[in-house]
């Protein structure tokens, strides 16, 4: 079972130690049954002995302490293991390539790192409590065997039938749980459209209704699956309890008709039967949570397998190996071609032959869908070419060179993400940050306080200006702007083309700009036009 493998050595708590505590707690719980029944028998004969009370108190204390310690340490070890899984997956995700993240989807990644890990976290104490209840159940059977072998065999037969039926039908529960987790990933995706596209749906009532209906539809489908799962679990649980009560009825109504039976034995067996009902219910509940955890493990494993396969296939390391390309003179594309993965014919660009010169302004233009953004992702090393090569001066960029090559670039893509902190910059002079905020005319909208920006809830154009501030602070040799000016007012658009870009060029930066602003093409040192992924004009 994966849950036990999950509890390999985690810090100071080992799974063997935890299971030993669980077993000790369970056996002491079974011992309580024997002590109580013996004391009850003596009380019935007016023989009350203080030593049995002392044994009961010590056994109860041992049971309480061992159970608390076992479940507490299992919970800590479980949360520690979950933390390691989350960190390991996050580390593999950051090592992966952009195409993998785009193709996998945020919903699937978020569901695995949140919902599935939460399911495991919730299941851990329940599962170990179930292990302890199983030990109590075994201890109860041992006690029943001391009282009557026939009753013990009968009880084992009842429990075997119940357990077989529950385990056999649990496959349906597992199948429903897998369907539910898949629906939860779809729900994350649908909900992201509701949140990320909030402004758009507020302006379009029909779109608003249909997006909401999609969220409600997936939620309803998930509800149906989970209700079916819950009803199956309830059916099996109630059936098991009913079977045990039938067993007790057999002991009470059938056993007295047998010659070997006596009232004292019947009372002990009845008490034992009532005693094992609760542990059996806990064990069945734990098995349900165990199935949920197993499904969660499987989902996480599948994501990790996909990540491992992608990492092995791409064969690109994450960290740079220290090679510097900062003194480059040209970056050239030679017969470069890229094609999006997929079945059948997919979108592609190239083959392209192109040269980017150091400290020059290069403008890229073209219609929608012409391949401009794709070209930028290939040029910056975010997409690996299908054929052809990128050269820095005369050096072809190999797979192992990509981490160093990417360090040349700082980019603001059309779908850029704005960070609230200056990650990766170390100590930054706040005065320089404030100067740039003022230069970008957003110092009245946000400020730099305690190593973070006080406000990033800005308009799209203002967000791009703040991203420009971060880009300037990164101080990379090559700056890439994808439709940066599209969301600026005419005044600041002019400032961008006539002041900011020349200033960056004068500072020794190589600047690549995707733009449709033909009124400013004259400022470019080189103009590139794309059409359907082909270079049609320079």
C-alpha positions as CSV (number, residue, x, y, z in Angstrom):
1,X,0.0,0.0,0.0
2,X,1.3,3.4,-1.0
3,X,0.3,4.9,2.3
4,X,2.9,2.9,4.1
5,X,5.6,3.6,1.5
6,X,4.7,7.2,1.9
7,X,5.7,6.9,5.5
8,X,9.3,5.9,5.0
9,X,11.7,7.7,7.3
10,X,10.4,11.3,7.7
11,X,12.6,13.2,10.1
12,X,12.6,11.7,13.6
13,X,9.5,9.5,13.1
14,X,9.7,6.2,11.3
15,X,6.7,4.3,10.0
16,X,7.9,1.2,12.0
17,X,7.8,3.2,15.3
18,X,4.4,4.7,14.5
19,X,3.0,1.2,13.6
20,X,4.4,-0.2,16.8
21,X,2.6,2.5,18.8
22,X,-0.6,1.8,16.8
23,X,-0.3,-2.0,17.6
24,X,0.4,-1.4,21.3
25,X,-2.6,1.0,21.5
26,X,-4.8,-1.5,19.8
27,X,-3.8,-4.4,22.0
28,X,-4.3,-2.3,25.1
29,X,-7.8,-1.5,23.8
30,X,-8.5,-5.2,23.4
31,X,-7.1,-5.8,26.9
32,X,-9.7,-3.3,28.3
33,X,-12.4,-5.7,27.1
34,X,-11.0,-8.6,29.1
35,X,-10.5,-6.4,32.2
36,X,-14.0,-4.9,32.0
37,X,-15.7,-8.3,31.5
38,X,-13.7,-9.9,34.3
39,X,-14.5,-7.1,36.7
40,X,-18.2,-7.2,35.7
41,X,-18.3,-11.0,36.3
42,X,-16.7,-10.4,39.8
43,X,-19.2,-7.6,40.5
44,X,-22.1,-9.9,39.6
45,X,-20.8,-12.3,42.3
46,X,-20.3,-9.4,44.8
47,X,-16.5,-9.7,44.5
48,X,-15.1,-6.2,43.8
49,X,-11.3,-6.1,43.8
50,X,-9.3,-2.9,43.8
51,X,-6.5,-4.4,41.8
52,X,-8.7,-4.8,38.7
53,X,-9.6,-1.1,38.9
54,X,-5.9,-0.3,39.0
55,X,-5.3,-2.6,36.0
56,X,-8.1,-0.9,34.2
57,X,-6.8,2.5,34.9
58,X,-3.2,1.7,33.8
59,X,-4.5,0.0,30.7
60,X,-6.7,2.9,29.8
61,X,-3.8,5.4,30.4
62,X,-1.5,3.3,28.2
63,X,-4.2,3.1,25.5
64,X,-4.8,6.9,25.6
65,X,-1.1,7.9,25.6
66,X,0.0,5.4,22.8
67,X,-3.0,6.3,20.6
68,X,-2.4,10.0,21.0
69,X,1.3,9.8,20.4
70,X,0.8,7.5,17.4
71,X,-1.8,9.6,15.7
72,X,0.1,12.9,16.5
73,X,3.3,11.6,15.0
74,X,1.5,10.1,12.0
75,X,0.0,13.4,11.4
76,X,3.3,15.3,11.6
77,X,5.0,12.7,9.4
78,X,2.2,12.9,6.9
79,X,2.3,16.7,6.7
80,X,6.1,16.6,6.4
81,X,5.8,14.0,3.6
82,X,3.1,16.1,1.8
83,X,5.3,19.2,2.1
84,X,8.2,17.3,0.4
85,X,5.8,16.1,-2.4
86,X,4.7,19.6,-3.0
87,X,8.2,21.0,-3.0
88,X,9.4,18.2,-5.2
89,X,6.6,18.7,-7.8
90,X,7.1,22.4,-7.7
91,X,10.8,21.9,-8.3
92,X,10.1,19.6,-11.3
93,X,7.6,22.1,-12.7
94,X,10.1,24.9,-12.7
95,X,12.6,22.6,-14.4
96,X,10.1,21.7,-17.1
97,X,9.6,23.5,-20.3
98,X,6.9,26.1,-21.2
99,X,5.1,23.7,-23.6
100,X,4.6,21.1,-20.9
101,X,3.0,23.7,-18.6
102,X,0.8,25.1,-21.4
103,X,-0.3,21.6,-22.5
104,X,-0.9,20.2,-19.0
105,X,-3.1,23.1,-17.9
106,X,-3.4,25.0,-14.7
107,X,-6.4,23.0,-13.5
108,X,-4.6,19.7,-13.5
109,X,-1.5,21.1,-11.8
110,X,-3.5,23.0,-9.1
111,X,-5.8,20.0,-8.4
112,X,-2.8,17.7,-7.8
113,X,-0.9,20.1,-5.6
114,X,-4.0,21.3,-3.6
115,X,-7.0,18.9,-3.7
116,X,-5.0,15.6,-3.8
117,X,-2.5,16.6,-1.2
118,X,-5.3,17.8,1.0
119,X,-7.1,14.4,0.6
120,X,-3.9,12.6,1.7
121,X,-3.6,15.0,4.7
122,X,-7.2,14.4,5.8
123,X,-6.8,10.6,5.3
124,X,-3.6,10.1,7.4
125,X,-5.0,10.2,10.9
126,X,-8.1,8.3,9.8
127,X,-6.0,5.5,8.2
128,X,-3.8,5.1,11.3
129,X,-6.8,5.2,13.5
130,X,-8.2,2.4,11.3
131,X,-5.0,0.4,11.8
132,X,-5.4,0.7,15.5
133,X,-9.1,-0.3,15.3
134,X,-8.1,-3.3,13.3
135,X,-5.7,-4.4,16.1
136,X,-8.5,-3.9,18.6
137,X,-10.7,-6.0,16.4
138,X,-8.1,-8.8,16.4
139,X,-7.7,-8.5,20.1
140,X,-11.5,-8.8,20.5
141,X,-11.5,-11.9,18.4
142,X,-8.7,-13.4,20.5
143,X,-10.9,-12.7,23.6
144,X,-13.9,-14.3,21.9
145,X,-11.8,-17.4,21.1
146,X,-10.9,-17.7,24.8
147,X,-14.6,-17.6,25.7
148,X,-15.8,-19.9,22.8
149,X,-14.0,-21.3,19.8
150,X,-17.4,-21.8,18.0
151,X,-18.4,-18.2,18.6
152,X,-14.9,-17.0,17.3
153,X,-15.2,-19.1,14.1
154,X,-18.7,-17.8,13.6
155,X,-17.6,-14.2,14.1
156,X,-14.7,-14.6,11.7
157,X,-17.0,-16.0,9.1
158,X,-19.3,-13.1,9.5
159,X,-16.5,-10.6,9.3
160,X,-14.9,-12.4,6.3
161,X,-18.2,-12.1,4.3
162,X,-18.6,-8.5,5.3
163,X,-15.0,-7.6,4.5
164,X,-15.0,-9.5,1.1
165,X,-18.2,-7.7,0.0
166,X,-16.8,-4.3,1.1
167,X,-13.4,-4.7,-0.6
168,X,-14.9,-6.2,-3.7
169,X,-17.4,-3.4,-4.1
170,X,-14.8,-0.7,-3.2
171,X,-13.6,-0.9,-6.8
172,X,-16.7,1.1,-7.7
173,X,-15.9,3.6,-5.0
174,X,-12.4,4.0,-6.3
175,X,-13.6,4.5,-9.9
176,X,-16.1,7.2,-8.7
177,X,-13.3,8.9,-6.8
178,X,-11.1,9.0,-9.9
179,X,-13.9,10.5,-11.9
180,X,-14.5,13.0,-9.1
181,X,-10.8,14.1,-9.0
182,X,-10.8,14.5,-12.8
183,X,-14.0,16.7,-12.5
184,X,-12.3,18.8,-9.8
185,X,-9.5,19.6,-12.3
186,X,-12.1,20.7,-14.8
187,X,-13.7,22.7,-12.1
188,X,-10.4,24.6,-11.5
189,X,-10.2,25.4,-15.2
190,X,-13.8,26.6,-15.4
191,X,-13.5,28.7,-12.2
192,X,-10.3,30.3,-13.6
193,X,-12.3,31.6,-16.5
194,X,-14.9,33.0,-14.1
195,X,-12.2,34.8,-12.0
196,X,-9.6,35.7,-14.7
197,X,-12.3,36.8,-17.2
198,X,-14.4,38.6,-14.6
199,X,-14.3,42.0,-16.4
200,X,-15.3,40.4,-19.8
201,X,-18.2,38.5,-18.4
202,X,-19.5,41.5,-16.6
203,X,-19.8,43.2,-19.9
204,X,-21.6,40.3,-21.6
205,X,-24.6,38.9,-19.9
206,X,-24.9,35.9,-22.2
207,X,-21.2,35.0,-21.7
208,X,-21.6,35.6,-18.0
209,X,-24.5,33.1,-17.9
210,X,-22.8,30.5,-20.0
211,X,-19.5,30.6,-18.0
212,X,-21.5,30.3,-14.8
213,X,-23.6,27.5,-16.3
214,X,-20.3,25.7,-17.2
215,X,-19.1,26.0,-13.6
216,X,-22.4,24.9,-12.2
217,X,-22.5,21.9,-14.7
218,X,-19.1,20.6,-13.6
219,X,-20.0,21.2,-9.9
220,X,-23.3,19.2,-10.4
221,X,-21.4,16.4,-12.2
222,X,-18.9,16.3,-9.3
223,X,-21.8,16.3,-6.8
224,X,-23.5,13.3,-8.6
225,X,-20.3,11.3,-8.5
226,X,-19.6,12.1,-4.9
227,X,-23.1,11.3,-3.8
228,X,-23.0,8.0,-5.5
229,X,-19.7,7.3,-3.8
230,X,-21.0,8.3,-0.4
231,X,-24.2,6.3,-0.9
232,X,-22.2,3.2,-1.7
233,X,-20.0,3.7,1.4
234,X,-23.1,4.3,3.6
235,X,-24.7,1.1,2.2
236,X,-21.7,-1.0,2.9
237,X,-21.2,0.5,6.4
238,X,-24.8,0.0,7.4
239,X,-24.8,-3.5,6.0
240,X,-21.7,-4.4,8.0
241,X,-23.2,-3.0,11.2
242,X,-26.5,-4.9,10.5
243,X,-24.5,-8.1,10.0
244,X,-22.7,-7.7,13.3
245,X,-26.0,-7.1,15.1
246,X,-27.3,-10.3,13.4
247,X,-24.2,-12.0,14.8
248,X,-25.0,-10.7,18.3
249,X,-28.6,-11.9,17.9
250,X,-27.2,-15.3,17.0
251,X,-25.2,-15.3,20.2
252,X,-28.1,-14.2,22.3
253,X,-30.9,-16.2,20.7
254,X,-29.2,-19.3,19.1
255,X,-26.4,-20.1,21.5
256,X,-28.6,-20.5,24.6
257,X,-30.3,-23.5,22.8
258,X,-27.0,-25.3,22.6
259,X,-25.9,-27.7,25.5
260,X,-22.5,-26.2,26.0
261,X,-23.8,-22.6,26.4
262,X,-24.2,-21.0,29.8
263,X,-25.5,-17.5,30.8
264,X,-22.1,-16.3,31.9
265,X,-20.5,-17.2,28.5
266,X,-23.4,-15.6,26.6
267,X,-23.0,-12.3,28.5
268,X,-19.3,-12.2,27.8
269,X,-19.8,-12.9,24.1
270,X,-22.6,-10.3,23.8
271,X,-20.3,-7.7,25.4
272,X,-17.5,-8.7,23.1
273,X,-19.8,-8.4,20.1
274,X,-20.9,-5.0,21.1
275,X,-17.3,-4.0,21.8
276,X,-16.1,-4.8,18.2
277,X,-18.8,-2.9,16.4
278,X,-17.2,0.5,16.9
279,X,-13.6,-0.6,15.8
280,X,-15.2,-2.3,12.7
281,X,-17.0,0.9,11.8
282,X,-13.8,2.9,12.2
283,X,-11.9,0.4,10.1
284,X,-14.4,0.6,7.3
285,X,-14.3,4.4,7.5
286,X,-10.5,4.3,7.4
287,X,-10.6,2.0,4.3
288,X,-12.8,4.6,2.5
289,X,-10.3,7.3,3.3
290,X,-7.5,4.9,2.3
291,X,-9.1,4.6,-1.1
292,X,-9.3,8.4,-1.4
293,X,-5.7,8.6,-0.5
294,X,-4.7,5.9,-3.0
295,X,-6.6,7.8,-5.8
296,X,-4.8,11.0,-4.8
297,X,-1.5,9.2,-4.8
298,X,-2.2,7.8,-8.3
299,X,-3.1,11.3,-9.6
300,X,0.1,12.8,-8.1
301,X,2.1,9.9,-9.5
302,X,0.7,10.4,-13.0
303,X,1.5,14.1,-12.9
304,X,5.0,13.3,-11.7
305,X,5.5,10.6,-14.4
306,X,4.5,13.2,-17.0
307,X,6.9,15.6,-15.5
308,X,9.7,13.1,-15.4
309,X,9.0,12.0,-19.0
310,X,9.0,15.6,-20.2
311,X,12.2,16.4,-18.3
312,X,13.9,13.3,-19.7
313,X,12.8,14.1,-23.2
314,X,13.8,17.8,-23.1
315,X,17.1,17.1,-21.5
316,X,17.6,20.7,-20.6
317,X,19.0,21.5,-17.2
318,X,17.5,24.3,-15.1
319,X,20.5,26.1,-13.8
320,X,23.1,27.9,-16.0
321,X,26.5,26.3,-16.1
322,X,28.2,29.7,-15.9
323,X,28.9,30.4,-19.6
324,X,28.5,34.1,-20.4
325,X,27.1,35.3,-23.7
326,X,26.9,39.0,-22.7
327,X,29.6,40.1,-25.1
328,X,27.8,38.7,-28.2
329,X,27.8,40.6,-31.4
330,X,24.9,38.8,-33.3
331,X,22.2,36.2,-32.6
332,X,21.3,34.3,-35.7
333,X,18.5,32.0,-36.6
334,X,19.6,29.5,-39.3
335,X,16.8,27.4,-40.9
336,X,15.0,27.5,-37.7
337,X,11.6,25.8,-37.6
338,X,9.2,25.3,-34.7
339,X,5.9,23.3,-34.7
340,X,3.4,22.9,-31.8
341,X,3.0,19.3,-30.7
342,X,-0.2,17.5,-31.4
343,X,-1.9,15.0,-33.6
344,X,-2.3,15.9,-37.3
345,X,-1.2,19.2,-38.8
346,X,-0.4,21.9,-36.1
347,X,0.7,25.5,-36.3
348,X,4.3,26.0,-37.2
349,X,6.7,28.8,-38.1
350,X,9.8,28.8,-40.3
351,X,12.1,27.8,-41.6
352,X,13.6,31.3,-40.7
353,X,16.9,32.9,-41.3
354,X,17.3,36.0,-39.3
355,X,20.1,38.0,-37.6
356,X,19.7,40.2,-34.5
357,X,22.6,42.7,-34.1
358,X,23.9,43.9,-30.7
359,X,22.7,47.3,-29.5
360,X,20.2,47.6,-32.3
361,X,16.4,48.2,-32.3
362,X,14.6,45.4,-34.1
363,X,10.9,45.7,-34.8
364,X,8.8,42.7,-35.6
365,X,5.4,43.2,-37.2
366,X,2.7,41.1,-38.9
367,X,-0.9,40.3,-38.7
368,X,-2.7,38.4,-36.0
369,X,-1.6,34.7,-36.0
370,X,1.4,35.4,-38.1
371,X,3.7,33.9,-35.5
372,X,5.2,36.9,-33.8
373,X,4.8,35.7,-30.2
374,X,5.8,32.2,-31.2
375,X,9.0,33.6,-32.7
376,X,9.8,35.5,-29.5
377,X,9.4,32.3,-27.5
378,X,11.7,30.4,-29.8
379,X,14.2,33.3,-29.9
380,X,14.3,33.6,-26.1
381,X,14.8,29.9,-25.7
382,X,11.4,29.2,-24.1
383,X,10.5,26.9,-27.1
384,X,13.1,24.5,-28.5
385,X,13.2,24.5,-32.3
386,X,12.1,21.4,-34.2
387,X,14.9,21.9,-36.7
388,X,17.5,24.5,-37.5
389,X,19.5,26.3,-34.9
390,X,20.2,29.5,-33.0
391,X,23.7,30.8,-33.1
392,X,25.4,33.3,-30.8
393,X,28.0,34.8,-33.1
394,X,29.3,31.6,-34.7
395,X,28.5,29.3,-31.8
396,X,25.4,27.0,-32.3
397,X,23.3,26.9,-29.1
398,X,23.0,23.3,-28.0
399,X,20.5,21.9,-25.6
400,X,22.9,22.2,-22.6
401,X,23.5,25.8,-23.5
402,X,19.9,26.9,-23.2
403,X,19.9,27.9,-19.5
404,X,22.9,30.2,-20.1
405,X,21.4,31.5,-23.4
406,X,18.1,32.4,-21.7
407,X,19.9,34.5,-19.1
408,X,20.5,37.0,-21.9
409,X,16.9,38.0,-22.1
410,X,14.4,40.0,-20.1
411,X,10.9,40.0,-21.7
412,X,7.5,41.4,-21.2
413,X,5.2,39.1,-23.2
414,X,1.6,40.0,-24.1
415,X,0.4,37.6,-21.5
416,X,3.0,38.6,-18.9
417,X,2.8,37.9,-15.2
418,X,3.4,40.8,-12.8
419,X,5.3,39.8,-9.6
420,X,4.7,41.9,-6.5
421,X,8.4,41.5,-5.4
422,X,11.7,41.9,-7.1
423,X,12.6,38.2,-7.1
424,X,16.1,37.3,-8.2
425,X,17.6,40.7,-7.9
426,X,19.1,40.5,-4.5
427,X,19.7,43.9,-2.8
428,X,18.0,46.7,-4.7
429,X,18.5,50.4,-4.2
430,X,15.0,51.7,-3.2
431,X,15.9,55.1,-4.6
432,X,16.5,53.6,-8.0
433,X,13.2,51.8,-7.9
434,X,11.4,55.0,-7.0
435,X,13.2,56.9,-9.7
436,X,12.0,54.4,-12.3
437,X,8.5,54.4,-10.9
438,X,8.5,58.2,-11.4
439,X,9.9,57.9,-14.9
440,X,7.1,55.5,-15.8
441,X,4.6,57.9,-14.3
442,X,3.2,55.4,-11.8
443,X,4.8,56.6,-8.6
444,X,1.4,57.9,-7.6
445,X,-0.1,54.5,-8.1
446,X,2.3,52.2,-6.3
447,X,5.5,52.4,-4.3
448,X,8.4,50.2,-3.2
449,X,8.0,49.3,0.5
450,X,9.6,46.5,2.5
451,X,11.0,44.9,-0.6
452,X,7.6,44.7,-2.3
453,X,5.4,46.9,-4.4
454,X,2.5,48.3,-2.4
455,X,0.0,47.9,-5.2
456,X,-0.2,45.8,-8.4
457,X,-3.9,46.2,-8.9
458,X,-3.3,48.6,-11.8
459,X,-4.7,49.1,-15.3
460,X,-3.1,47.0,-18.0
461,X,-1.0,49.8,-19.3
462,X,0.2,50.7,-15.8
463,X,1.0,47.0,-15.1
464,X,3.1,47.0,-18.3
465,X,4.9,50.1,-17.0
466,X,5.6,48.4,-13.7
467,X,6.9,45.4,-15.6
468,X,9.1,47.8,-17.5
469,X,10.6,49.0,-14.2
470,X,11.3,45.4,-13.2
471,X,12.9,44.7,-16.6
472,X,15.2,47.7,-16.3
473,X,16.3,46.7,-12.9
474,X,17.1,43.2,-14.1
475,X,19.6,44.9,-16.5
476,X,19.8,42.0,-19.0
477,X,21.6,42.5,-22.4
478,X,18.5,41.8,-24.5
479,X,15.1,43.3,-23.8
480,X,12.0,41.9,-25.5
481,X,8.6,43.7,-25.6
482,X,5.6,42.0,-27.1
483,X,3.0,44.6,-28.0
484,X,4.0,46.6,-25.0
485,X,2.7,49.9,-26.4
486,X,-0.7,48.5,-27.3
487,X,-2.2,49.5,-23.9
488,X,-0.6,52.9,-23.5
489,X,-2.2,56.2,-24.1
490,X,-0.9,58.2,-27.1
491,X,1.4,60.4,-25.0
492,X,3.1,57.5,-23.3
493,X,3.2,55.5,-26.5
494,X,5.2,58.3,-28.0
495,X,7.5,58.4,-24.9
496,X,8.1,54.6,-25.3
497,X,9.2,54.9,-29.0
498,X,11.0,58.2,-28.9
499,X,12.5,58.3,-25.4
500,X,12.6,54.9,-23.7
501,X,13.7,52.7,-26.6
502,X,16.5,55.1,-27.7
503,X,17.6,55.4,-24.1
504,X,17.8,51.7,-23.7
505,X,19.8,51.5,-27.0
506,X,22.2,54.2,-25.8
507,X,22.7,52.2,-22.6
508,X,24.0,49.3,-24.7
509,X,20.8,47.2,-24.8
510,X,19.7,45.1,-27.7
511,X,15.9,45.6,-28.0
512,X,13.3,43.5,-29.8
513,X,9.8,45.0,-30.1
514,X,6.7,43.4,-31.5
515,X,4.5,46.2,-32.7
516,X,1.8,47.3,-35.1
517,X,2.6,51.1,-34.7
518,X,3.7,51.8,-38.3
519,X,4.0,55.5,-37.4
520,X,7.1,54.7,-35.4
521,X,8.7,52.1,-37.7
522,X,11.3,54.8,-38.6
523,X,12.9,54.4,-35.2
524,X,13.8,50.8,-35.9
525,X,17.3,49.8,-37.1
526,X,15.7,46.7,-38.6
527,X,12.1,45.9,-39.5
528,X,10.9,42.3,-39.8
529,X,7.6,41.2,-41.1
530,X,6.0,37.8,-40.6
531,X,3.1,36.3,-42.4
532,X,1.8,32.8,-41.5
533,X,5.1,32.0,-39.8
534,X,7.2,33.0,-42.7
535,X,9.6,35.9,-43.1
536,X,8.2,37.9,-45.9
537,X,10.0,41.2,-45.7
538,X,13.0,42.9,-44.0
